[in-house]
Amino acid sequence: MRKVWAVIRREFVERVRQKWFWVMALLGPVFFAGLFFLPILLARGGAVRHIVVVDGTTSDFGTRVVEGLATGRSFRASRIATGSAVVDSLTGEVGAKRLDGFLILTDSVFETGQAEYRASNVSSIQAMEELERTLSRLVVKARLERDGVNAAVVDRAQIRIRLDTKKISRGRTTGESAGQSFFLAYIMALLLFLTIFAYGANVMSSVLEEKTTRIVEVLVSSLKPFQLLLGKVLGVGAVSIFQFLIWGVSARLLLTQRQALVSRMAGEVSSGPGLQLPAIPGTTIAVFLAFFLGGFLLYSSMFAAVGAMSSNEQEARQAQQPVMYTLMISYLSIFGLTNDPNSTLSTTLSFIPFTSPIAMTVRWTAGSLPASDLAVSLAILVAAIIGVTWIASRIYRVGILMTGKRPSIRELVRWVRAG
Amino acid sequence: MTTSILDVDRVTKRFSGHTAVDALSLSVPPGVIYGLLGPNGAGKSTTIRMIMNIYVPDSGTVRLFGTAGTGQDHSARIGYLPEERGLYAKMRVLDVLLFLAEMKGMDRRAAGPKAVEWLARLGLADWRLRKVNELSKGMQQKVQFISTILHEPDLLVMDEPFSGLDPVNSQVLKDTVLDLRRRGKTILLSTHIMEQAEKICDSVCIIARGRKLVDGTLAEVKRTHGGRHVLIAFDGASGDAQRVFADRRLVAKHDGSAQYAELELAPGADAQEILQALVSSGARLSRFEIAEPSLHKIFIDLVGPEAATAAAQPETEVARA
């Protein structure tokens, strides 16, 4: 057991000493800080666009549009009447960057709802929505007035709907919106996928290093291959836990300091509905960690077997693909999983051990889920870990001492069978 | 009954069709340097891996220190230097040594001062905090050598220890090995360089194509394969030498003159007996030489010139553990 401990210690210390560990440890929080603050910056960012309204209508509609846009955030406009060379000269102005764009209105806007916006930048969804919303509100108003409806009545009648979504989770209404809920589920799936893959691949390269340098001969003459594998997986696993710890602490700092940071960054802009962070309950973190550990143990032993049956990096990269694709299935199903956490697909994926670490965590986060489902899924996962590790350790034991070409499936089966 | 450190009893190992080691037996007494000799592909490494319990023999047994149990059970008492060298490239030299000592059951704290001492002894003191991949190949080999002896094993198993070493490092290694033997350790090493084996081995076992051709002490091997001729020159008085030459228990054939004789020893006879008999017969000798063939010549005679230079077979070995 002391030897296993020494293997764990070596894997842990050597990994934590490496630069990439600290790069990951620091980049993680930076990445998540980016996820939190980018929307704020974007919402504030979109600079005001100065445009001209080319009014070809026979009413004062152009002026109304200019006034309407002035109440919004994205546009400041002035009106000119349409003329023969107006469009050409405005195009020149936009080209010379003295103007952001121009809006062409004719009477047909009242009949077909058609208007035209030409600008150097038309890709800001938020700004285009604002323009469209303003136009459509004013057109509706104009059309109603034409039909004799009192302007005051029209103003009163128009109301913008704000849909406030709240998730009912385990019988309680939470403050979580649909967007936040998806966001959290997505982040968790992404984290699980990246970390299980990264640390599984770590185990693989560690196996491969010992095999290619032949240190494994010295090791195997000193301790049992299974002990070596166990030490390796536990050592790398400890590194991953340490990594999460660093991330957890920095995320906590980020959250507690968030309000201060936001107000400093965003100034007067109050945090809109999209910026609210969901409170992450302790149980969700526990579920996440449990399934991460399960997934890591399951996949790292497979990665170890892959490393043992390959004799160089290229071979290993090829041989790892089936393992990687298996892991990717659940990651790619995340939209399906969040859309309907209780569909047949979601349920199935969350019980199959190779997909359950990601699928179950997403289902847990996205919707209410009976605890019994969670327990069954975990039990299946544990059983699979035992089975897969048993097979993988047999492949490992033979593979690490083998040289020459990669074994065929038939040979692998023989290795597993050989007592 | 047995006082051997290592007993290999009729071990056989086959790899997908070809027999790498065929019913090989050998016995290593304590306190000697034992050479496992043979051309490339003779089965030396396979034999050593079976001794180390890296491969499990298809048949036959390996006994270490006179008891049952595998190399893993005895790992604290064995140092092993594999044929293909390698260390963790990104680890610091001292950390590698401590880790490998731990693998041999040594306490980390106890291993520290020893490792530093050995590094200093082999001229690597300043390199102990460097990473392995910053060292030259020769230095790495020395580090690996230290890792095999750090835990003071009773039995040192080294597969081609001299390959890839320059003359200086080769000498350092040889001196260290001889020093270990003086301290009562047993050393088993494989090599295909006979001159090297002749200089340091007490006993040898020559194998080819997985089979043993001959084994025994170096003297025995030389005696049974050549070394049957004695050259004698008299310094004036030949005494009663003719009576000694006529003794058929000692001398099979003889010819020569009054001052000079060349003898062929009788089967089983010892040249030292003849020397003693001659001296007590009153002869004065100016020369008494056992015309010994070199180990190299015996080796070539036994395995044939083509086998001795045969290239190693491509390794497609699959262990069936």
Boltz contact constraints between the chains, C-beta under 6 A:
constraints:
  - contact:
      token1: [A, 3]
      token2: [B, 103]
      max_distance: 6.0
  - contact:
      token1: [A, 6]
      token2: [B, 102]
      max_distance: 6.0
  - contact:
      token1: [A, 10]
      token2: [B, 99]
      max_distance: 6.0
  - contact:
      token1: [A, 213]
      token2: [B, 86]
      max_distance: 6.0
  - contact:
      token1: [A, 214]
      token2: [B, 82]
      max_distance: 6.0
  - contact:
      token1: [A, 214]
      token2: [B, 84]
      max_distance: 6.0
  - contact:
      token1: [A, 214]
      token2: [B, 86]
      max_distance: 6.0
  - contact:
      token1: [A, 215]
      token2: [B, 86]
      max_distance: 6.0
  - contact:
      token1: [A, 217]
      token2: [B, 54]
      max_distance: 6.0
  - contact:
      token1: [A, 217]
      token2: [B, 82]
      max_distance: 6.0
  - contact:
      token1: [A, 218]
      token2: [B, 80]
      max_distance: 6.0
  - contact:
      token1: [A, 220]
      token2: [B, 54]
      max_distance: 6.0
  - contact:
      token1: [A, 221]
      token2: [B, 52]
      max_distance: 6.0
  - contact:
      token1: [A, 221]
      token2: [B, 54]
      max_distance: 6.0
  - contact:
      token1: [A, 221]
      token2: [B, 71]
      max_distance: 6.0
  - contact:
      token1: [A, 221]
      token2: [B, 80]
      max_distance: 6.0
  - contact:
      token1: [A, 222]
      token2: [B, 75]
      max_distance: 6.0
  - contact:
      token1: [A, 222]
      token2: [B, 103]
      max_distance: 6.0
  - contact:
      token1: [A, 222]
      token2: [B, 104]
      max_distance: 6.0
  - contact:
      token1: [A, 397]
      token2: [B, 321]
      max_distance: 6.0
  - contact:
      token1: [A, 398]
      token2: [B, 321]
      max_distance: 6.0
  - contact:
      token1: [A, 401]
      token2: [B, 319]
      max_distance: 6.0
  - contact:
      token1: [A, 402]
      token2: [B, 318]
      max_distance: 6.0
  - contact:
      token1: [A, 403]
      token2: [B, 315]
      max_distance: 6.0
  - contact:
      token1: [A, 404]
      token2: [B, 316]
      max_distance: 6.0
  - contact:
      token1: [A, 418]
      token2: [B, 320]
      max_distance: 6.0
